[in-house]
Amino acid sequence: MIISDEVECKAALAQLDQLIAEGFEGIPEREQQFDILAKAIEGYQIRAGYFPVHPKPTTLPAMIELKRQQRQLKQKDLAQLLEVPAGRLSQILSGKRRVTMDLAKKLYERLDISPEFILKTA
């Protein structure tokens, strides 16, 4: 099922609401219908720009910046969290300085950046 405009999306949302109101869990036919509607609505909303899709960062500075934004931290607060001077963090984020092994460990422990990603992009 592909939804192509806002009118179809609203109709699909109404059907979804009806399924929820009537109960769909435990009824395979209704569960399947729910899944189809939900995926079609999500697909339309992504294509229509409701949820901008951002590519996963490919550089370590970009990943650090993403994690900073997700945690709603200012750059100086992130520097404190990572126990590095703010100026050094700024250099790392701009690509002028590489991360140390100690900082790499903190990025993993405190920002949950995978060690594999750190090693591949550092």
C-alpha angles and dihedrals in degrees: 000000000000123000112210106181146018094265091056090045092054090048091050090049089052090052090049091051090050092052090050092048093048094042124249105185115111093017106101095201093052093042089055091048090049092051093048092049094045093050093046092050092047091048092051093046092051092048090047091053099250090130113028110218112223120196117240111263114262098195130061094236090052091050092049089050091050091051090048091053094045090054091043092233128156114234092252090052090051089050089054091048090052092041094234130124113266091238092055091050089050090053091049092049091049091049095245094115133038124227121258123229089254092053091045089057091050091048088056096043100039105028098030094234108160117250089231092057091047092050094046096047105031 
